[in-house]
């Protein structure tokens, strides 16, 4: 507006050039030049008052290009082509080819494009529905360093990561210090966030860190554990576009608020563990959320309780448990799969098939596609094996049960005398050396029955012996005594006929 005020004062007042220059803030030379141009062209203020400053500039100042007009391109079309993937160099070459002398240079075109982009409406005011979204992000350390605590062993400061989340409808903020940005810590921070909110939103908008997104883009690929977490709480994950921080501007603002009002104060305190650090953080966070906001004259907690708490989804009865997923390319012939340096059995019918194992802190769950086929208590014995007898084939189960312990357990079921007989057999020599004799005892039970075997074993023990021969003889006598009596008949039909013929001859002689 300086040119507007200068020309007005020159044409409507008797002030000198120096007085006008001092009043407006321009040089005396400029005021004198404007006065000479106005006198030469016989200009009056009534003819110039309606002109804009840019029009007045054209009247009283020379074109910096020496009055050379250069054809400007359609900047809107250029911007559209740039958004579609074209480069400014290619666009400039096409534009320059038509008129090499009457077009802008590359540097001029680039400067004009930068000025044009500043005029575009790139910001949009969003209206957030209660309970619909939550924005999450990790705080950076460009403005304020990340929180630290002193290691109890070394006494050196340990830097932690600061996880920040916000419900945009009420502006309620959550913050938590975690050891790292790795998947277990990232998911645990989400679980703590949902507990703090007392419910789950429908959508979470996150950044494109590797703990959340394996492949960014329009068809983003989520990290498997993060996807499992979202499925457990019935949440849709919506990653922000790469290099588009305005997609999550709300949480970016919340990060700055947390850094200014909380992290700056944490640096003034001394903490000796991450638990102490989070205790101080929770105290300062509660103070922040209960402080009245200038714009709304209500605190974040008040706005949350009034409009958003009831809109959140209820949390499941069981919290999500982080688990590590391990692919099993092929079940070996012994149907024991190797997971974290330990071998776990699966049903023998799955030999040769592809499975997936899910490892929690205390369990190992094995799946075929989406169906769980078995579950074991997790073992940290390297090279060891855990076997479920139900997974064994019939032959392998019989062989696995051929141990002194299994033999004694079977004998107890067969009868007390059989149990004592088998224990005496095993105690007579090395336990493994007695297995063949125990196998023969089981064979006798299959042949004569457990009742007869138990009775015979009692008689054998009464004779103070553990001889298998004695046991067999007693069983044989029992079977003969219990067998029905048989009528004696000639063993051959010819012998039977000869006796009848002799009887007839004797009768005839008489």
MARPA-29457 format. One record per residue: x, y, z of N, C-alpha, C in turn. Coordinates in steps of 0.001 Angstrom, whole numbers, plus 500000, padded with zeros to 6 digits. Layout:
BEGIN
XYZXYZXYZ...
END
This chain:
BEGIN
500827498792500000500000500000500000500857501251500000502184501139500037503033502330500083502871503166498820502811502536497649502669503304496418501329504039496378500287503401496937498969504046496976499011505303497835499613505212499030499685506377499908500602507453499336501703507032498703502641508016498145502002508838497032501345508192496092500714508905494973499590509802495487498839509315496467497758510134497006498287511416497634499346511302498418499915512485499061500547513446498055501149512879496995501765513738495962500709514562495238499569513952494922498565514613494097497542515413494899497447515192496184496375515859496937496882516767498042498180516803498341498690517621499443499857518486498960500127519606499682501274520455499322502565520032500019502619518795500586503803518349501302504981518209500350506179518418500880507391518265500076507725516796499900508677516534498986509089515143498751509677514519500019510457515294500788511055514761501994509987514422503029508989515263503190507934515029504170507102513794503805506825513654502495506058512467502053506885511203502254508172511287501935509047510116502083509125509672503537509244510656504454509299510294505873507984509731506373506855510231505868505544509781506327505215508377505841505582508050504613505208506757504019506266505692504269507536506097504313508592505118504504509254504705503213509322505618502218510018505348500962511120506385500809511912506223499777512997507186499560512471508477498930513221509577499154512842510868498563512936510827497057513872510039496523514041509921495073512804509300494445512234508292495099511026507639494567509859508621494549509715509429495601508624510404495643508791511428494511510026511887494282510259512842493208509961512251491845510300510949491650510008510323490357508516510216490130507765509833491172506307509758491025505712511141490698506260512194491331505722513539491100505977513960489640507177513682489118507493514074487740506622513319486741506391511998486972505533511219486074504091511740486103503590512090487278502221512606487391502081513944486676503096514846486799503024516125486116503121515947484602503992515017484146504170514829482710502916514257482052502218513382482777501033512743482195499739513430482615499862514573483393498690515322483838497675514405484560498207513624485514497353512684486243496693513370487428495456512940487722494723513437488877494354512236489782494290512548491081494029511449492039492643510837491844491688511640491397490349511092491160490355510029490077491324510090489162491407509065488109492165507823488571492928507956489651493778506848490094493293506180491381492348506807492086491963506302493409491388504895493369490732504511492281490094503195492219491063502092491816492293502406491445493249501402490985493864500635492163494150499393491939494821498562492957496296498913492996496976498558494076498418498831494145499199498243492979498809497048492506499530496461491372499330497279490100498145497833489902497898498663488737498680499974488838498713500561490031499498501772490215500979501522489960501442500332490363502848499992490116503133499968488622502211499415487826502396499394486384502430500813485793501687501750486400501642503125485900502927503889486215503514503648487394504600504491487853505970503808487875506032502489487645507315501777487689507532500996486405508809500812486080509162500055484886509019498546485147508787497823484067508765496356484149510187495879484398510438495049485419511808494573485675512395493786484518511551493292483609512038492559482442512307493482481264512304494797481513512540495714480414511387495778479446510154495681479990508937495720479176508849494560478196509630493503478429509544492322477578508511491378478192507506491052477496506465490153477993506792488725477595506766487829478569507016486407478306505754485620478641505421484729477752504181483971477891504288483024479086503372483176480017503341482293481191502485481074480894502871479906481394502071478701481142500831478667482021500014477642481799498854477391482655499354476617483883499539477317484992500121476689486180499221475606486756497903475749486620496992474721487125497179473417486363497352473530485037497576472327484229498928471703484573499942472556484763501257472041485129501190471284486462500470471844487440500368471200488742499655469856488641498630469774487804497915468516487619498821467454487016499626467861486023500537466902485390501653466489486352502071467415487209503064467044488214502502466032489200501241466192489578500595465228490481500460463865489831500373463819488503500239462547487791501570461853487575502686462521487948503991461871487854504968462523486913504585463558486195505511464241485293506523465044486098507659465388485472508678466209486118508635467621485554509057468576486356509036469969485919509999470201484763511098469454484709512050469601483610511405469230482282510674468142482249510007467716481005508930468717480614508159469192481595507116470177481291507730471464480736508844471895481322509484473121480842510011472954479423510577471777479109511091471550477752509961471581476729508819470972477042507685471024476111507178472459475954507110473177477064506630474570477020507619475471476277508904475235476415509944476059475793510046475798474306509714474583473868509888474193472467509024475033471532507856475463471962506946476225471103507471477630470805508103478292471824508578479667471648509818479866472508511005479548471994512220479612472814512525480988473368512128482086472693512500483430473114511394484132473901510177483646473818509085484322474493508536483577475688509330482667476238508876481879477392509835482065478555509400481625479729510197481763480945511352480780480954512424481178481618513523480242481828513108479196482861513931478154483004513577477082483941513520477598485373514487478448485761514500478972487130513295479871487380512913480674486361511737481521486512510463480676486654510375479626485824509201478744485900509118478062487258510264477598487781510262476936489088509832477904490185510307479149490119509921480138491128508437480451491040507924480588489817506490480867489638505646479696490145506110478463489927505366477293490398505343477246491927506451477623492565506468477648494028505478478679494563505430479851493926504476480865494352503045480425494091502835479673493003501479479200492684501021478170493714501907477284494144501519476249495114501096476868496439501701478002496790501334478649498045499919479201498009499370479381496824498004479891496710496966478783496719497404477500496682496452476393496628495881476120498013494603475729498093493980475395499400494365473991499836495522473849500477496030472520500866495543472068502236494988472952503016494496472571504342492991472486504375492479471494505130491037471307505239490667471094506699489701471826507164489228471662508541488332470429508613488703469495509497488006468221509601487022468258510767485905467585510586484950467374511677485034465900512071485337465622513321485595464260513783484390463721514533483982462521514136482860461852514788483350461170516062482649461297517174483102460679518432483243459164518309484346458646518811484568457205518829484954456600517509485151457425516478485421456868515154486912456625514920487760457589515312489183457482515020490023457731516258491223457144516205492298457494517142493570457620516317494344458657516582495604458878515884496751458500516817497745457786516283498884457352517093500176457722516379501215457988517172502510458352516598503561458290517702504833458226517284505953458334518207506507459744518134506888460276519286507433461632519329508864461627518814509221462703518099510592462879517646511433463580518696512659463938518342513539464591519310514195465839518718513571466438517694514165467622517089514008468830518000512838469000518601512592470169519450513076469923520879512641468832521474512987468511522860513488467066522898514607466784523562515109465398523618514090464461524248514181463184523858513278462169524388513557461936525876512573461406526623512778461142528054513874460100528287514504460177529444515557459230529822515398458839531280516025457717531641516139457324533049517546456779533266517989456764534520519332456299534843519328454803535094520214454088534398520314452648534593520847452352535993520167451439536692520539451139538080521910450486538174522349449797537128523632449090537168524788449984536759524645450632535604525744451427535060525675452896535450524480453381535810524326454785536123524260455690534913524245455094533707524188455879532477522732456136532084522462457262531430521081457543531001520647456621529862519431456156529938518846455282528913517700456049528251517783456220526950516746456943526215515609455996525853514394456421526063513212455617525738512438456319524625511459455608524071510593456156523037509282456622523667508719457675523094507485458250523630506343458013522646505384457181523048504203456871522243503090457838522631502462458458521627501407459443521866500196459064521019499006459169521611497755458908520907496741459969521295495747460192520426494735461208520692493418460783520064492331461052520764490986460916520210490587462298519699490503462509518386490345463869517857489024464530518211487959463758518427486663464380518716486685465129520053487397464584521032487465465223522348488842465777522671489842465476521813491235465908522014491875465254523232491308464130523736491903463426524870493226462802524432494287463026525204495636462595524852496061461441525750496768460488525153497401459399525906498883459390525546499731459143526525501172459067526283501765457993527179502772457309526665503412456233527419504847456065526907505795455875527828507180455603527459507363454097527263508011453712526182508273452303525883509757452158525561510329450962525765511770450793525525512203451034524092511334450682523120511728450809521721510478450934520864510689451072519552509584451104518609509354449743517958509907448680518539509735447337517996508304446859518217507954445791517503506566445321517475505999445037518870506689444285519756506084444013521075505788445285521862506734446235521869506515447484522611505446448339521949505418448333520626504428449117519877503014448622520174502822447306520171501491446747520424501106446906521894502061446735522814501743446915524235501315448347524517501912449313523826501493450713523984500051450896523517499659450212522445498271450276521975497310449676523007497706448544523598496846447904524605496651448832525797497743449455526263497638450408527376496773451603526987496865452024525733496052453149525259494566452816525348494167451637524899492748451261524922492240451129526360493089450626527247492694450547528658492497451950529226493365452878528854493245454258529338491960454901528815491632454660527553490408455222526979489160454505527494489312453253527931488153452491528395487307451942527270487837451902526064487105451388524905487990451470523682487467450977522565488236450937521327487550451761520253488288452590519508487694453302518372487488452349517199486780452819516192486567451993515010487805451941514132488605453005514142489754453120513249490937453694514003492123453216513653493375453792514152494178454274512943494580455527512972495425456105511922496850456131512464497747455405511808499121455285512279500089455785511216501341455904511608502402456260510678502856454992509952503804455147509023504249454012508213505538453400508759505692453311510076506852452636510635506735451129510412507881450444510416507902449020510076507167448151511093507006448618512320506259447836513303504775447780512982504309448681512095502894448719511743502653448362510281503488448851509383503260448698507942504506448110507305504342446958506674505468446332505979505703446999504637504627447294503921504715447935502617503715449076502580504208450306502412503342451475502387502794451695500984501756452507500900501139452815499614499635452718499702498998452796498538497541452729498511497033451386499009497743450313498673497389448986499171498437448574500208498381449201501351499380448973502396499286447544502933500442446983503257500521445641503850500879445806505319499970445405506205500181445574507638501058444468508194501757444781509264502540443778509972501587442748510593501955441474510552501036440389510916500530440513512359501407440815513304500982440912514704500086442126514932500376443209514228499538444410514342498153444130513765498119443376512690496837442998512098496045442096513051496742441177513728496079440287514695495533441096515878496294442101516317495828442987517386494545443707516966494521444237515750493339444958515265492136444026515160492360442790514744491257441826514635490699441487516011491568441407517013491126441072518372490206442158518934490520443428518662489730444535519199488723445097518195488570444432517038487611444840516001487874446284515552489145446547515228489587447885514806490117447800513380489829448818512584490392448935511243491628449830511307492734449364510723493972450144510698494033450904509375494222452214509455494263453070508266495566453865508280496647453344507676497926454077507700497825455394506935498514456399507432498577457680506733499373457529505442499136458414504498499892458392503253501352458735503526502284458101502826503701458438503042503971459908502731504765460536503592505172461937503430503973462883503426502898462512504122501733463388504245501414463557505734502217464356506472501976464489507916500638465122508238500030465854507274498744466484507564497622465457507674497856464233507194496844463188507362496620462879508839497614463146509670497501462924511119497956464176511855497450465322511374497855466602511971497461466687513431496350466034513813495893466100515202496908465507516159497453464354515805498428463731516698499763464455516629500092465069515492501310465866515423501219467033516404500059467665516462499847468749517428499916468217518858499331467047519091499349466454520434500764466111520866501586465634519920502989465346520240503692466614520699503450467712520009504072468971520400503593469429521781502301469230522051501772469602523372502419468756524464502540467447524231503159466554525220504619466932525438505325467254524363506726467641524513506867468922525333505988469890525086506110471182525772505670471100527230504589470393527504503996470419528843504401469239529722504891468149529134505202466962529933506684466602529865507205466409528644508589465944528508509557466964529086509288468253528858510174469281529415510245469186530935509144468830531589509141468669533039509797467359533473509657466315532654510289465040533002511803465176533056512354466028532191513806466214532208514285466890533483513394467528534209513765468176535462513752467209536635513277465978536430513218464969537482514209463848537182514577463123538218515487461984538059514709460690538259514819459776537293514132458484537353515157457366537199514896456247537872515837455132537853515276453900537151514113453998536574513537452887535801512453453449534907512077452659533918511020453106533015509675453117533728509518452290534771508279452308535542508141453641536294509235454119536886509189455423537553508906456530536552509495456403535379509282457410534339507822457461533916507209456298533739505793456265533338504876456723534474505282456519535720504467457014536838504428458540536840505579459167536623505611460631536535504856461121535310504999460386534197504304460761532973502794460700533169502297459661533849500855459533534080500327460684534941501117461105535918500700462224536776500568463516535971501574463810535143501545465029534342500492464952533238500264463746532703499254463572531658497851463830532208497581463323533397496274463563534005496054465057534250497105465742534655496999467194534857496710467904533543497360467464532460497134468081531145495709467861530663495199466634530807493860466322530295492754466969531135493052467342532359492041467978533208492144469509533195493102470037532467493251471486532379492239472028531364491500473108531686490528473666530728491229474162529463490619473885528316491147474339527037490610475739526743491474476612526227491093478006525999489952478122525003490001477319523944489003477453522882487634476968523324487587475859524082486302475251524452485868475581525883486811476084526707486528476360528113486102475104528868486527473980528380486310472685529031487610471895528924487796470976529858488987470125529795488762468996528796489837468350528453489753467204527538488948466075528169489130465851529468488374464806530144486877465122530129486506466363530341485091466740530337484473466515528968485189466893527919484666466680526569484585465184526248485566464407526733485556462962526502484375462308527210484151462636528462483041462049529213481697462452528623481599463658528070480314464140527568479938463547526230480905463300525364480537462938523994481178461675523447482303461233524008483054460190523308483121458862524037483062458850525341483213457581526060482167456562525637480908456987525526479839456055525170479919455611523708480646456361522876480739456019521455481812454972521173482698454706522120483760453722521912483214452305522013483854451383521292483488449965521373483936449383522718483148448483523308483607447847524559484808446954524303485684446848525284486874446019525145486534444547525368487238443619524718487000442188524959487314441821526411486746440708526837486982440262528220488439439895528448489101439360527421490509438992527530491341439966526714492400440547527289493250441457526508494050440694525465494499441407524472495307440801523425496662440394523993497114439212523617498416438709524051499330438679522837500427439406522919501357439438521795501962438059521583502053437664520342502623436367519999503497436516518766504508435673518707505402435638517555504970434506516635504856434780515340504422433784514369505644433221513647505685431901513535506799431213512883506222430262511836506723430349510619506276429465509545507022428131509634506287427041509462506869425689509446506700425151508035507751425174507228507593424800505804507112423373505593507567422442506463507218421031506240507357420270507560506353419466507884506408418627509086507285417418508791508359417182509564509251416046509274508591414703509560509307413644509237508744412299509361508498411892510809509236412485511745508989412150513160507881413025513762507204413826512911506092414718513249506357415540514513507594416008514647507985416956515687508571418182514986507910419329515132508337420537514430509259421348515338510240421992514735511233422767515488510779424217515570510558424681516799510117426056517038510985426637518138511742427672517822512598428347518783513525427346519482514212426517518673515231425562519130514667424446520011513357424228519979512747423116520705511793422411519748511588421098519965510761420293519075509445419941519756508340420205519055506997419950519580506270418999518628505511418055519221504807417073518393503525417664517820503144417153516647501860417451516018501237416118515626499933416055515354499329414780514938500081414175513752500342412863513839501182412210512831500589412290511428499272412517511322498650412620509995499070413879509255499692414835509943500114416088509304501528416012508745502142414847508753503500414702508236503576415198506791504572416055506517504779416576505172503989417823504837503150418316505745502312419473505450502934420757506010502409421910505532502897423226505951502023423749507091502668424196508196501951424690509366502504426052509785501854426642510767502285427913511339502212427809512853503250428313513537503300428264514999503144429678515559502397429774516647502192431049517348502779430922518747503783431749519064504500431662520325504077432808521233503574432461522413503322433449523452504367433249524550504195433947525654505176433838526728505210432436527329504070431711527341504017430405528003503393429301527159502957429584525935502321428574525105502894428585523693502808427425523040503122427292521621501903426675520956501229427446520120500032426994519423500371426794517947499958425666517409500309425316516033499023425236515215499052425887514033497868426019513195498129425429511814497062424856511259497036424521509836496034425481509196496554426420508441495773427554507930495201428316509129493893428337509335493324429062510472492864428139511590493038426829511453492576425865512460493730425463513368493508425550514678494527425143515636494527423630515752495705423007515532495799421547515552496363421029516869497135421848517581497650421406518872498166422618519641498408422407520924498937423453521794499811422798522853500968423382523109501907422847524096502327423958525050502691423595526253503353424539527147504739424847526580505096426118526547506353426493525914507538426034526751508526425450526098509742424986526754510926425744526165511866426126527017513054426851526572514293425949526588514071424632526620515186423677526566515657423543525117516852423992524841517378423937523476517662422491523090517126422073521954517343420721521458516438419678522068515630420032523059514732419067523670513480418838522845512606417975523347511361417702522620510216417533523606509025417923523166507787417776523923506821416964523081506328415849523627505503414925522855504172414701523544503105414823522779501766414477523246501478413045522788501242412073523692501004410685523266499863410541522264498891411451522302497774411354521360498209411591519925499380412186519714499859412455518357500564411261517731500905410253518534501684409121518036500818408173517221501451407502516265500766406428515549500650405213516465499856404230516056499631403063516922500932402335517223501768402118516198503026401411516405503959402210517315504040403482517053504927404314517872504415404448519299503085404474519468502546404567520806502870403303521601502723402122520940503047400864521615504533400813521992505385401303521094506815401277521390507160402281522485506487403432522468506780404440523489506334403984524868505314403130524916504828402630526197505647401452526721506652400995525972507497399872526383508625400391527281508213400834528454509161401328529466508786400701530796509723400635531735509389400060533049508221400776533717508156402105533583507066402838534214505714402455533607505671402368532272504414401985531629504031400548531965505041399671532104504742398285532449504128398190533841504664398927534797504117398905536151502711399486536160502507400577535394501175401176535341500162400205534746500567399431533699499649398436533114499369397314534123500404396870534830500243395761535773499285396134536905499292397398537354498361397825538398496927397686537940496684397964536655495333397808536135494942396339536006495936395461535776495632394035535604495313393357536939495872393842538043495587393231539337496744393440540297496490393350541599497570393601542569498677392568542516498295391257542284499341390227542232500188390401540983499551390790539850500325391019538621501262392202538831500776393246539522501630394409539759502845394019540594502631393222541633503760392808542469504717391914541696504166391024540857504998390119540054505881390933539102505284391957538429506056392770537473507100393596538204506752394159539377507741394914540140508913394028540549508625392760540922509711391833541274510574391512540069509921391408538887510699391158537666511659392307537378511153393541537510511983394705537199513078394879538247512774394579539516513775394719540556514806393615540564514535392521539864515434391382539835516705391677539052516581392542538010517742392869537177517621394351536781518377394733535790518270396107535283516865396315534708516248397466534984514855397664534527514654397409533036515617397871532216515449397665530778515618396197530403516443395456531137516642394037530836515395393218531145514504393732531990513285393007532353512148393248531380512326394124530394511229394434529478510764393224528669511678392366528131511165391186527405510284390286528273510663390098529535509840389266530421508487389933530666508483391263530800507213391968530992506339391848529743506973391864528570506202391680527335505517390310527327506205389282527848505605387945527881504450387900528875504555388635529987503454388694530945502227389319530279502431390372529490501314391000528772500721390025527755501580389213527116501077388225526160500224387174526870500624386738528075499835385777528830498492386367529231498474387690529521497207388335529864496262388348528669496795388544527480495952388523526292495428387109526003496217386086526361495818384710526064494845384152527101495095384394528389494304383770529449493360384740530154493567386065529936492736387033530639493415387540531896493064388770532288493733389370533443493326388706534764492063388184534861491650387531536100492457386274536356492596385438535312493378384208535468494839384530535729495354385565535048496759385936535243496989386432536664496068387201537200496243387724538559496216386590539581495334385584539371495267384430540283496546383610540204497016383378538969498243382598538799499439383335539371499476384659539206500591385435539755500581385369541288499372385336541874499307385213543334499871383897543809499528382764543096500084381461543479501593381426543288502059382070542235503510382095541992504221382852543098503682383978543478504302384752544564504248383982545880503184383143546104503082382344547318504199381318547394504708380903546223505825379955546166507175380650546260507160382001546511508387382804546634509258382712545390508649382847544238509392382809542984508773383812542013509598384287541082509114385169540000509467384544538656509400383184538628509751382459537415508586382503536430508898382861535178507875382849534139507425381433533839508354380478533961507982379087533728506922378627534712507106378955535992506121378596537009504781379242536708504815380504536293503575381219535969502859380557534803503619380116533797502987379467532642502371378128533043503069377333533882502539376030534282501260376187535087501230377155535987500020377362536785498856377783535893499107378638534931498050379052533998497589377865533158498545376994532783498174375826531974497300374866532784497649374649534063496836373786534907495445374379535103495385375712535290494086376363535457493225376187534214493821376294533066493040376162531833492581374728531619493424373753532018493012372346531872491914371999532863492014372536534079490997372244535088489661372856534723489700373948534073488460374633533711487902374176532376488666373263531661488200372805530352487100371758530544486040371673529710484966370676529829485468369276529507484849368166530186485264366777529964484854366320528589485734365479527915485476365026526547485204363512526558484192362988525732483902361560525575484952360950524679485404359651525084486452358988524309485822358278523128486321358520522007485854357919520772487051357399519989486804356392519153487921355917518315488433357059517461489732357033517334490338358135516615490158357984515120489790356685514649489682356490513201488470355629512905487813355841511816486581355115511509486846353652511180488075353331510683488396351940510363488572351134511635489176351751512632489326351066513918487962350789514527487039351713514390485689351531514910484987350386514171485189350211512906484553349145512117485113347774512437486406347685512732487031346388513031486528345837514363486261346672515324485727346226516615484320345679516446483508346241515640482141345747515404482175344391514703483127344199513751483252342932513040483684341818514000484589342096514919485068341086515881483946340685516816483084341629517203481966341330518085480982340412517360480753340631516127479848339766515362480393338350515216481688338203514990482308336861514872482187336115516181482350336777517314482292336145518627480891335659518905479885336439518540478502336043518741478134334800517897478646334748516676478361333597515771478975332298516302480156332386516885480817331171517416480048330608518591479440331491519355478661331031520498477390330335520032
END
